[in-house]
Amino acid sequence: MQALNTERNNLQTLLTSTSAPAEMAQTGKRLKAIENEIGALEERWLELTEQIETAAV
């Protein structure tokens, strides 16, 4: 997850420094995919945390 966050930050920086439309589109697509993957990982983390808490009771 840390690697995804690092890549997301790098892509966000790249988006603000590039003006080539094709490069911006490619970067935006990758950024969206990373954000979706991070969201899925966070959701899974919450599910597992809830299962652990339930099992501990």
Buried (B, 14 or more C-beta within 10 A) or exposed (E): EEEBEEBBEEBEEBEEEEEEEEEBEBBEEBBEEBEEBBEEEEEEEEEEEEEEEEEEE
